[in-house]
Amino acid sequence: MEILTYVLQGILALMFLMAGFGKVTGSKMHVEAFTHWKLPQWFRVVTGLVELAGAVLLIVGYWYSTSAMAGSLLLGITGVGGIITHIRVKDSFKDTSMILFLAILSFVVLYLYLA
């Protein structure tokens, strides 16, 4: 079970490193997405920093399990916020599915550390 936890943790860290970096650097895709969601661009940067912090906590979590738990909880809550944002603007399930998957994965990693 420990290997599964580490693999899922690595996938989450990689996905949120990429997403957070794209938001912080202002990639065209993320700028357009936040405009579509009617959210201010400063919130895109804040969201990116939160995602990067969560990914770093997951990486540190390979050595300190409490960091992995904190990172997965932070990213899970961030994912729930993303899901609510997609629902608020009536995005399709296809557009919502990735953040839904990542939120579920975050809570699975948290559960695996707590179990």
N, CA, C and O atoms as CSV, one atom per row, in Angstrom:
chain,resi,resn,atom,element,x,y,z
A,1,MET,N,N,0.820,-1.191,0.000
A,1,MET,CA,C,0.000,0.000,0.000
A,1,MET,C,C,0.866,1.259,0.000
A,1,MET,O,O,0.480,2.293,-0.544
A,2,GLU,N,N,2.019,1.156,0.607
A,2,GLU,CA,C,2.925,2.299,0.672
A,2,GLU,C,C,3.391,2.718,-0.722
A,2,GLU,O,O,3.507,3.911,-1.006
A,3,ILE,N,N,3.657,1.749,-1.586
A,3,ILE,CA,C,4.105,2.059,-2.951
A,3,ILE,C,C,2.988,2.770,-3.706
A,3,ILE,O,O,3.244,3.750,-4.406
A,4,LEU,N,N,1.751,2.288,-3.573
A,4,LEU,CA,C,0.607,2.933,-4.223
A,4,LEU,C,C,0.473,4.385,-3.758
A,4,LEU,O,O,0.245,5.285,-4.565
A,5,THR,N,N,0.615,4.598,-2.461
A,5,THR,CA,C,0.521,5.949,-1.909
A,5,THR,C,C,1.583,6.853,-2.523
A,5,THR,O,O,1.287,7.979,-2.923
A,6,TYR,N,N,2.819,6.363,-2.597
A,6,TYR,CA,C,3.910,7.167,-3.158
A,6,TYR,C,C,3.698,7.467,-4.638
A,6,TYR,O,O,4.011,8.564,-5.099
A,7,VAL,N,N,3.171,6.501,-5.382
A,7,VAL,CA,C,2.918,6.725,-6.816
A,7,VAL,C,C,1.829,7.782,-6.998
A,7,VAL,O,O,1.988,8.708,-7.793
A,8,LEU,N,N,0.729,7.646,-6.264
A,8,LEU,CA,C,-0.356,8.627,-6.358
A,8,LEU,C,C,0.114,10.007,-5.916
A,8,LEU,O,O,-0.257,11.018,-6.511
A,9,GLN,N,N,0.915,10.040,-4.890
A,9,GLN,CA,C,1.479,11.289,-4.384
A,9,GLN,C,C,2.353,11.950,-5.454
A,9,GLN,O,O,2.301,13.166,-5.640
A,10,GLY,N,N,3.145,11.153,-6.145
A,10,GLY,CA,C,4.002,11.680,-7.213
A,10,GLY,C,C,3.189,12.215,-8.381
A,10,GLY,O,O,3.511,13.267,-8.933
A,11,ILE,N,N,2.146,11.504,-8.759
A,11,ILE,CA,C,1.274,11.967,-9.847
A,11,ILE,C,C,0.639,13.305,-9.475
A,11,ILE,O,O,0.616,14.238,-10.278
A,12,LEU,N,N,0.128,13.384,-8.251
A,12,LEU,CA,C,-0.492,14.631,-7.788
A,12,LEU,C,C,0.510,15.778,-7.785
A,12,LEU,O,O,0.215,16.874,-8.264
A,13,ALA,N,N,1.695,15.518,-7.243
A,13,ALA,CA,C,2.708,16.569,-7.177
A,13,ALA,C,C,3.069,17.060,-8.572
A,13,ALA,O,O,3.175,18.267,-8.793
A,14,LEU,N,N,3.256,16.156,-9.499
A,14,LEU,CA,C,3.613,16.536,-10.869
A,14,LEU,C,C,2.499,17.334,-11.534
A,14,LEU,O,O,2.761,18.358,-12.166
A,15,MET,N,N,1.275,16.880,-11.398
A,15,MET,CA,C,0.138,17.573,-12.025
A,15,MET,C,C,-0.021,18.988,-11.468
A,15,MET,O,O,-0.237,19.936,-12.223
A,16,PHE,N,N,0.087,19.127,-10.145
A,16,PHE,CA,C,-0.098,20.446,-9.555
A,16,PHE,C,C,1.126,21.338,-9.737
A,16,PHE,O,O,0.988,22.561,-9.748
A,17,LEU,N,N,2.316,20.765,-9.879
A,17,LEU,CA,C,3.481,21.583,-10.240
A,17,LEU,C,C,3.266,22.213,-11.609
A,17,LEU,O,O,3.514,23.403,-11.800
A,18,MET,N,N,2.804,21.406,-12.558
A,18,MET,CA,C,2.571,21.923,-13.910
A,18,MET,C,C,1.443,22.956,-13.920
A,18,MET,O,O,1.579,24.021,-14.522
A,19,ALA,N,N,0.336,22.642,-13.256
A,19,ALA,CA,C,-0.805,23.561,-13.244
A,19,ALA,C,C,-0.457,24.860,-12.512
A,19,ALA,O,O,-0.774,25.952,-12.982
A,20,GLY,N,N,0.187,24.728,-11.375
A,20,GLY,CA,C,0.555,25.916,-10.598
A,20,GLY,C,C,1.549,26.795,-11.325
A,20,GLY,O,O,1.431,28.021,-11.309
A,21,PHE,N,N,2.529,26.174,-11.964
A,21,PHE,CA,C,3.525,26.937,-12.718
A,21,PHE,C,C,2.857,27.679,-13.871
A,21,PHE,O,O,3.181,28.838,-14.131
A,22,GLY,N,N,1.933,27.026,-14.563
A,22,GLY,CA,C,1.217,27.669,-15.663
A,22,GLY,C,C,0.400,28.855,-15.201
A,22,GLY,O,O,0.328,29.869,-15.896
A,23,LYS,N,N,-0.220,28.741,-14.028
A,23,LYS,CA,C,-1.021,29.846,-13.504
A,23,LYS,C,C,-0.142,31.014,-13.081
A,23,LYS,O,O,-0.445,32.167,-13.386
A,24,VAL,N,N,0.941,30.719,-12.384
A,24,VAL,CA,C,1.824,31.779,-11.896
A,24,VAL,C,C,2.499,32.520,-13.050
A,24,VAL,O,O,2.645,33.741,-13.003
A,25,THR,N,N,2.906,31.793,-14.074
A,25,THR,CA,C,3.602,32.431,-15.196
A,25,THR,C,C,2.647,33.063,-16.194
A,25,THR,O,O,3.083,33.765,-17.107
A,26,GLY,N,N,1.352,32.825,-16.036
A,26,GLY,CA,C,0.364,33.465,-16.894
A,26,GLY,C,C,0.236,32.851,-18.271
A,26,GLY,O,O,0.149,33.566,-19.270
A,27,SER,N,N,0.224,31.516,-18.331
A,27,SER,CA,C,0.036,30.861,-19.628
A,27,SER,C,C,-1.309,31.279,-20.212
A,27,SER,O,O,-2.268,31.536,-19.484
A,28,LYS,N,N,-1.359,31.342,-21.518
A,28,LYS,CA,C,-2.560,31.808,-22.222
A,28,LYS,C,C,-3.786,31.000,-21.796
A,28,LYS,O,O,-4.858,31.568,-21.585
A,29,MET,N,N,-3.637,29.698,-21.671
A,29,MET,CA,C,-4.756,28.832,-21.306
A,29,MET,C,C,-5.349,29.232,-19.948
A,29,MET,O,O,-6.569,29.314,-19.801
A,30,HIS,N,N,-4.488,29.480,-18.965
A,30,HIS,CA,C,-4.970,29.815,-17.627
A,30,HIS,C,C,-5.544,31.228,-17.570
A,30,HIS,O,O,-6.536,31.464,-16.880
A,31,VAL,N,N,-4.939,32.156,-18.279
A,31,VAL,CA,C,-5.476,33.518,-18.325
A,31,VAL,C,C,-6.882,33.499,-18.920
A,31,VAL,O,O,-7.793,34.130,-18.383
A,32,GLU,N,N,-7.060,32.782,-20.021
A,32,GLU,CA,C,-8.378,32.686,-20.653
A,32,GLU,C,C,-9.387,31.967,-19.753
A,32,GLU,O,O,-10.560,32.335,-19.703
A,33,ALA,N,N,-8.918,30.946,-19.050
A,33,ALA,CA,C,-9.818,30.201,-18.161
A,33,ALA,C,C,-10.338,31.091,-17.042
A,33,ALA,O,O,-11.534,31.081,-16.752
A,34,PHE,N,N,-9.464,31.855,-16.413
A,34,PHE,CA,C,-9.901,32.719,-15.316
A,34,PHE,C,C,-10.804,33.838,-15.826
A,34,PHE,O,O,-11.697,34.284,-15.106
A,35,THR,N,N,-10.584,34.294,-17.050
A,35,THR,CA,C,-11.487,35.270,-17.662
A,35,THR,C,C,-12.859,34.630,-17.876
A,35,THR,O,O,-13.884,35.242,-17.575
A,36,HIS,N,N,-12.879,33.401,-18.394
A,36,HIS,CA,C,-14.131,32.670,-18.614
A,36,HIS,C,C,-14.886,32.465,-17.297
A,36,HIS,O,O,-16.113,32.559,-17.261
A,37,TRP,N,N,-14.161,32.188,-16.234
A,37,TRP,CA,C,-14.784,31.948,-14.932
A,37,TRP,C,C,-15.159,33.242,-14.222
A,37,TRP,O,O,-15.728,33.213,-13.131
A,38,LYS,N,N,-14.839,34.382,-14.842
A,38,LYS,CA,C,-15.125,35.700,-14.265
A,38,LYS,C,C,-14.423,35.886,-12.925
A,38,LYS,O,O,-14.990,36.428,-11.977
A,39,LEU,N,N,-13.173,35.423,-12.869
A,39,LEU,CA,C,-12.339,35.590,-11.683
A,39,LEU,C,C,-11.194,36.537,-12.028
A,39,LEU,O,O,-10.708,36.529,-13.160
A,40,PRO,N,N,-10.756,37.353,-11.067
A,40,PRO,CA,C,-9.665,38.292,-11.348
A,40,PRO,C,C,-8.336,37.565,-11.584
A,40,PRO,O,O,-8.111,36.469,-11.071
A,41,GLN,N,N,-7.480,38.190,-12.358
A,41,GLN,CA,C,-6.198,37.562,-12.695
A,41,GLN,C,C,-5.287,37.432,-11.478
A,41,GLN,O,O,-4.458,36.522,-11.444
A,42,TRP,N,N,-5.406,38.300,-10.485
A,42,TRP,CA,C,-4.583,38.145,-9.283
A,42,TRP,C,C,-4.935,36.847,-8.562
A,42,TRP,O,O,-4.084,36.243,-7.909
A,43,PHE,N,N,-6.201,36.419,-8.684
A,43,PHE,CA,C,-6.620,35.176,-8.051
A,43,PHE,C,C,-5.991,33.970,-8.753
A,43,PHE,O,O,-5.752,32.938,-8.126
A,44,ARG,N,N,-5.725,34.106,-10.062
A,44,ARG,CA,C,-5.013,33.060,-10.812
A,44,ARG,C,C,-3.626,32.853,-10.213
A,44,ARG,O,O,-3.185,31.718,-10.029
A,45,VAL,N,N,-2.945,33.950,-9.913
A,45,VAL,CA,C,-1.597,33.856,-9.335
A,45,VAL,C,C,-1.662,33.234,-7.941
A,45,VAL,O,O,-0.852,32.370,-7.608
A,46,VAL,N,N,-2.616,33.667,-7.133
A,46,VAL,CA,C,-2.767,33.108,-5.785
A,46,VAL,C,C,-3.056,31.608,-5.860
A,46,VAL,O,O,-2.474,30.816,-5.119
A,47,THR,N,N,-3.954,31.232,-6.756
A,47,THR,CA,C,-4.286,29.817,-6.927
A,47,THR,C,C,-3.045,29.030,-7.349
A,47,THR,O,O,-2.801,27.934,-6.844
A,48,GLY,N,N,-2.271,29.581,-8.264
A,48,GLY,CA,C,-1.042,28.924,-8.701
A,48,GLY,C,C,-0.055,28.746,-7.563
A,48,GLY,O,O,0.578,27.696,-7.447
A,49,LEU,N,N,0.083,29.756,-6.727
A,49,LEU,CA,C,0.999,29.652,-5.581
A,49,LEU,C,C,0.524,28.601,-4.582
A,49,LEU,O,O,1.333,27.866,-4.016
A,50,VAL,N,N,-0.783,28.532,-4.368
A,50,VAL,CA,C,-1.343,27.508,-3.471
A,50,VAL,C,C,-1.073,26.117,-4.041
A,50,VAL,O,O,-0.692,25.203,-3.310
A,51,GLU,N,N,-1.273,25.963,-5.350
A,51,GLU,CA,C,-1.013,24.665,-5.981
A,51,GLU,C,C,0.466,24.298,-5.909
A,51,GLU,O,O,0.801,23.138,-5.665
A,52,LEU,N,N,1.343,25.256,-6.116
A,52,LEU,CA,C,2.783,24.978,-6.006
A,52,LEU,C,C,3.158,24.615,-4.570
A,52,LEU,O,O,3.962,23.709,-4.350
A,53,ALA,N,N,2.586,25.312,-3.601
A,53,ALA,CA,C,2.859,24.994,-2.192
A,53,ALA,C,C,2.386,23.585,-1.850
A,53,ALA,O,O,3.087,22.837,-1.168
A,54,GLY,N,N,1.196,23.227,-2.326
A,54,GLY,CA,C,0.692,21.875,-2.082
A,54,GLY,C,C,1.573,20.811,-2.707
A,54,GLY,O,O,1.815,19.764,-2.107
A,55,ALA,N,N,2.058,21.083,-3.928
A,55,ALA,CA,C,2.943,20.123,-4.605
A,55,ALA,C,C,4.259,19.978,-3.848
A,55,ALA,O,O,4.775,18.868,-3.708
A,56,VAL,N,N,4.802,21.082,-3.362
A,56,VAL,CA,C,6.048,21.023,-2.585
A,56,VAL,C,C,5.827,20.237,-1.295
A,56,VAL,O,O,6.675,19.439,-0.896
A,57,LEU,N,N,4.686,20.466,-0.646
A,57,LEU,CA,C,4.380,19.700,0.569
A,57,LEU,C,C,4.296,18.203,0.269
A,57,LEU,O,O,4.738,17.383,1.074
A,58,LEU,N,N,3.732,17.847,-0.880
A,58,LEU,CA,C,3.666,16.435,-1.253
A,58,LEU,C,C,5.060,15.855,-1.479
A,58,LEU,O,O,5.328,14.716,-1.097
A,59,ILE,N,N,5.931,16.621,-2.088
A,59,ILE,CA,C,7.300,16.147,-2.331
A,59,ILE,C,C,8.045,15.978,-1.010
A,59,ILE,O,O,8.709,14.965,-0.794
A,60,VAL,N,N,7.937,16.964,-0.133
A,60,VAL,CA,C,8.556,16.862,1.195
A,60,VAL,C,C,7.933,15.692,1.964
A,60,VAL,O,O,8.573,15.090,2.826
A,61,GLY,N,N,6.691,15.387,1.641
A,61,GLY,CA,C,5.972,14.302,2.302
A,61,GLY,C,C,6.560,12.919,2.096
A,61,GLY,O,O,6.208,11.980,2.811
A,62,TYR,N,N,7.451,12.786,1.126
A,62,TYR,CA,C,8.146,11.500,0.980
A,62,TYR,C,C,9.016,11.217,2.198
A,62,TYR,O,O,9.289,10.058,2.514
A,63,TRP,N,N,9.449,12.268,2.880
A,63,TRP,CA,C,10.280,12.113,4.071
A,63,TRP,C,C,9.510,12.383,5.357
A,63,TRP,O,O,9.808,11.796,6.398
A,64,TYR,N,N,8.529,13.263,5.287
A,64,TYR,CA,C,7.736,13.632,6.462
A,64,TYR,C,C,6.258,13.480,6.123
A,64,TYR,O,O,5.696,14.280,5.375
A,65,SER,N,N,5.643,12.457,6.675
A,65,SER,CA,C,4.261,12.134,6.292
A,65,SER,C,C,3.277,13.258,6.617
A,65,SER,O,O,2.277,13.417,5.918
A,66,THR,N,N,3.546,14.037,7.664
A,66,THR,CA,C,2.623,15.126,7.980
A,66,THR,C,C,2.591,16.171,6.858
A,66,THR,O,O,1.556,16.793,6.622
A,67,SER,N,N,3.704,16.361,6.178
A,67,SER,CA,C,3.720,17.283,5.038
A,67,SER,C,C,2.859,16.751,3.898
A,67,SER,O,O,2.147,17.513,3.245
A,68,ALA,N,N,2.925,15.459,3.664
A,68,ALA,CA,C,2.098,14.854,2.608
A,68,ALA,C,C,0.624,14.989,2.955
A,68,ALA,O,O,-0.197,15.260,2.078
A,69,MET,N,N,0.282,14.805,4.213
A,69,MET,CA,C,-1.119,14.954,4.617
A,69,MET,C,C,-1.577,16.401,4.447
A,69,MET,O,O,-2.677,16.656,3.956
A,70,ALA,N,N,-0.738,17.335,4.851
A,70,ALA,CA,C,-1.094,18.754,4.705
A,70,ALA,C,C,-1.229,19.123,3.228
A,70,ALA,O,O,-2.167,19.821,2.843
A,71,GLY,N,N,-0.299,18.657,2.408
A,71,GLY,CA,C,-0.348,18.962,0.981
A,71,GLY,C,C,-1.560,18.368,0.300
A,71,GLY,O,O,-2.207,19.030,-0.511
A,72,SER,N,N,-1.875,17.123,0.622
A,72,SER,CA,C,-3.037,16.497,-0.008
A,72,SER,C,C,-4.340,17.151,0.456
A,72,SER,O,O,-5.276,17.283,-0.333
A,73,LEU,N,N,-4.410,17.560,1.722
A,73,LEU,CA,C,-5.596,18.261,2.203
A,73,LEU,C,C,-5.729,19.622,1.520
A,73,LEU,O,O,-6.819,19.994,1.085
A,74,LEU,N,N,-4.631,20.361,1.425
A,74,LEU,CA,C,-4.644,21.658,0.766
A,74,LEU,C,C,-5.085,21.545,-0.690
A,74,LEU,O,O,-5.903,22.335,-1.161
A,75,LEU,N,N,-4.542,20.561,-1.395
A,75,LEU,CA,C,-4.891,20.388,-2.806
A,75,LEU,C,C,-6.310,19.838,-2.978
A,75,LEU,O,O,-6.986,20.158,-3.955
A,76,GLY,N,N,-6.753,19.020,-2.039
A,76,GLY,CA,C,-8.128,18.525,-2.088
A,76,GLY,C,C,-9.129,19.659,-1.928
A,76,GLY,O,O,-10.120,19.729,-2.654
A,77,ILE,N,N,-8.866,20.544,-0.977
A,77,ILE,CA,C,-9.746,21.694,-0.767
A,77,ILE,C,C,-9.693,22.626,-1.970
A,77,ILE,O,O,-10.719,23.161,-2.391
A,78,THR,N,N,-8.508,22.820,-2.519
A,78,THR,CA,C,-8.362,23.634,-3.732
A,78,THR,C,C,-9.149,23.006,-4.878
A,78,THR,O,O,-9.790,23.710,-5.658
A,79,GLY,N,N,-9.098,21.692,-4.975
A,79,GLY,CA,C,-9.856,20.984,-6.008
A,79,GLY,C,C,-11.353,21.168,-5.854
A,79,GLY,O,O,-12.062,21.341,-6.845
A,80,VAL,N,N,-11.839,21.132,-4.625
A,80,VAL,CA,C,-13.262,21.358,-4.385
A,80,VAL,C,C,-13.641,22.773,-4.842
A,80,VAL,O,O,-14.699,22.973,-5.438
A,81,GLY,N,N,-12.781,23.743,-4.561
A,81,GLY,CA,C,-13.020,25.104,-5.040
A,81,GLY,C,C,-13.067,25.166,-6.556
A,81,GLY,O,O,-13.888,25.883,-7.128
A,82,GLY,N,N,-12.186,24.413,-7.208
A,82,GLY,CA,C,-12.190,24.361,-8.667
A,82,GLY,C,C,-13.457,23.733,-9.214
A,82,GLY,O,O,-14.002,24.198,-10.214
A,83,ILE,N,N,-13.925,22.687,-8.570
A,83,ILE,CA,C,-15.165,22.028,-9.000
A,83,ILE,C,C,-16.342,22.997,-8.868
A,83,ILE,O,O,-17.175,23.098,-9.769
A,84,ILE,N,N,-16.404,23.703,-7.747
A,84,ILE,CA,C,-17.480,24.675,-7.541
A,84,ILE,C,C,-17.420,25.769,-8.607
A,84,ILE,O,O,-18.455,26.213,-9.103
A,85,THR,N,N,-16.215,26.201,-8.956
A,85,THR,CA,C,-16.053,27.221,-9.993
A,85,THR,C,C,-16.599,26.726,-11.327
A,85,THR,O,O,-17.318,27.457,-12.009
A,86,HIS,N,N,-16.267,25.494,-11.705
A,86,HIS,CA,C,-16.770,24.926,-12.964
A,86,HIS,C,C,-18.293,24.814,-12.951
A,86,HIS,O,O,-18.949,25.104,-13.952
A,87,ILE,N,N,-18.852,24.393,-11.819
A,87,ILE,CA,C,-20.308,24.270,-11.714
A,87,ILE,C,C,-20.965,25.640,-11.798
A,87,ILE,O,O,-22.009,25.795,-12.432
A,88,ARG,N,N,-20.350,26.638,-11.154
A,88,ARG,CA,C,-20.919,27.997,-11.128
A,88,ARG,C,C,-21.090,28.578,-12.520
A,88,ARG,O,O,-22.070,29.273,-12.788
A,89,VAL,N,N,-20.137,28.296,-13.414
A,89,VAL,CA,C,-20.229,28.844,-14.780
A,89,VAL,C,C,-20.824,27.837,-15.758
A,89,VAL,O,O,-20.841,28.066,-16.967
A,90,LYS,N,N,-21.313,26.719,-15.220
A,90,LYS,CA,C,-21.998,25.689,-16.026
A,90,LYS,C,C,-21.089,25.084,-17.098
A,90,LYS,O,O,-21.512,24.866,-18.234
A,91,ASP,N,N,-19.825,24.815,-16.719
A,91,ASP,CA,C,-18.922,24.117,-17.628
A,91,ASP,C,C,-19.377,22.681,-17.817
A,91,ASP,O,O,-20.101,22.135,-16.985
A,92,SER,N,N,-18.954,22.079,-18.905
A,92,SER,CA,C,-19.305,20.687,-19.183
A,92,SER,C,C,-18.563,19.747,-18.231
A,92,SER,O,O,-17.597,20.138,-17.576
A,93,PHE,N,N,-19.032,18.512,-18.172
A,93,PHE,CA,C,-18.348,17.509,-17.345
A,93,PHE,C,C,-16.926,17.293,-17.850
A,93,PHE,O,O,-16.007,17.077,-17.060
A,94,LYS,N,N,-16.748,17.352,-19.163
A,94,LYS,CA,C,-15.407,17.186,-19.741
A,94,LYS,C,C,-14.448,18.243,-19.199
A,94,LYS,O,O,-13.300,17.938,-18.877
A,95,ASP,N,N,-14.919,19.480,-19.100
A,95,ASP,CA,C,-14.075,20.558,-18.587
A,95,ASP,C,C,-13.824,20.418,-17.086
A,95,ASP,O,O,-12.793,20.867,-16.585
A,96,THR,N,N,-14.749,19.807,-16.378
A,96,THR,CA,C,-14.662,19.676,-14.927
A,96,THR,C,C,-13.952,18.397,-14.494
A,96,THR,O,O,-13.491,18.298,-13.357
A,97,SER,N,N,-13.861,17.435,-15.379
A,97,SER,CA,C,-13.416,16.098,-14.988
A,97,SER,C,C,-11.983,16.055,-14.440
A,97,SER,O,O,-11.714,15.289,-13.515
A,98,MET,N,N,-11.067,16.846,-14.979
A,98,MET,CA,C,-9.678,16.771,-14.505
A,98,MET,C,C,-9.548,17.254,-13.068
A,98,MET,O,O,-8.897,16.590,-12.261
A,99,ILE,N,N,-10.141,18.377,-12.727
A,99,ILE,CA,C,-10.038,18.857,-11.346
A,99,ILE,C,C,-10.816,17.951,-10.406
A,99,ILE,O,O,-10.434,17.794,-9.247
A,100,LEU,N,N,-11.904,17.352,-10.887
A,100,LEU,CA,C,-12.633,16.382,-10.081
A,100,LEU,C,C,-11.746,15.180,-9.768
A,100,LEU,O,O,-11.685,14.719,-8.628
A,101,PHE,N,N,-11.061,14.681,-10.791
A,101,PHE,CA,C,-10.142,13.550,-10.617
A,101,PHE,C,C,-9.028,13.903,-9.630
A,101,PHE,O,O,-8.710,13.111,-8.743
A,102,LEU,N,N,-8.436,15.086,-9.782
A,102,LEU,CA,C,-7.336,15.481,-8.913
A,102,LEU,C,C,-7.800,15.702,-7.475
A,102,LEU,O,O,-7.064,15.390,-6.539
A,103,ALA,N,N,-8.997,16.231,-7.287
A,103,ALA,CA,C,-9.526,16.409,-5.936
A,103,ALA,C,C,-9.744,15.051,-5.262
A,103,ALA,O,O,-9.372,14.851,-4.106
A,104,ILE,N,N,-10.347,14.133,-6.000
A,104,ILE,CA,C,-10.566,12.782,-5.454
A,104,ILE,C,C,-9.231,12.127,-5.127
A,104,ILE,O,O,-9.075,11.523,-4.066
A,105,LEU,N,N,-8.277,12.245,-6.031
A,105,LEU,CA,C,-6.950,11.665,-5.815
A,105,LEU,C,C,-6.287,12.270,-4.573
A,105,LEU,O,O,-5.628,11.562,-3.812
A,106,SER,N,N,-6.460,13.566,-4.374
A,106,SER,CA,C,-5.894,14.228,-3.194
A,106,SER,C,C,-6.472,13.642,-1.912
A,106,SER,O,O,-5.742,13.361,-0.962
A,107,PHE,N,N,-7.791,13.460,-1.896
A,107,PHE,CA,C,-8.416,12.912,-0.696
A,107,PHE,C,C,-8.090,11.433,-0.510
A,107,PHE,O,O,-8.059,10.951,0.622
A,108,VAL,N,N,-7.846,10.708,-1.598
A,108,VAL,CA,C,-7.414,9.306,-1.483
A,108,VAL,C,C,-6.031,9.244,-0.845
A,108,VAL,O,O,-5.788,8.419,0.035
A,109,VAL,N,N,-5.127,10.109,-1.285
A,109,VAL,CA,C,-3.778,10.136,-0.691
A,109,VAL,C,C,-3.873,10.475,0.795
A,109,VAL,O,O,-3.212,9.844,1.619
A,110,LEU,N,N,-4.692,11.467,1.139
A,110,LEU,CA,C,-4.877,11.811,2.554
A,110,LEU,C,C,-5.399,10.605,3.329
A,110,LEU,O,O,-4.906,10.302,4.416
A,111,TYR,N,N,-6.390,9.920,2.776
A,111,TYR,CA,C,-6.954,8.744,3.443
A,111,TYR,C,C,-5.895,7.657,3.633
A,111,TYR,O,O,-5.825,7.034,4.693
A,112,LEU,N,N,-5.078,7.432,2.614
A,112,LEU,CA,C,-4.054,6.392,2.707
A,112,LEU,C,C,-3.029,6.718,3.795
A,112,LEU,O,O,-2.503,5.810,4.439
A,113,TYR,N,N,-2.746,7.984,4.003
A,113,TYR,CA,C,-1.830,8.359,5.090
A,113,TYR,C,C,-2.493,8.228,6.458
A,113,TYR,O,O,-1.832,7.908,7.446
A,114,LEU,N,N,-3.782,8.474,6.512
A,114,LEU,CA,C,-4.483,8.383,7.783
A,114,LEU,C,C,-4.795,6.950,8.193
A,114,LEU,O,O,-4.936,6.645,9.377
A,115,ALA,N,N,-4.901,6.070,7.187
A,115,ALA,CA,C,-5.270,4.665,7.463
A,115,ALA,C,C,-4.124,3.881,8.060
A,115,ALA,O,O,-4.273,2.693,8.346
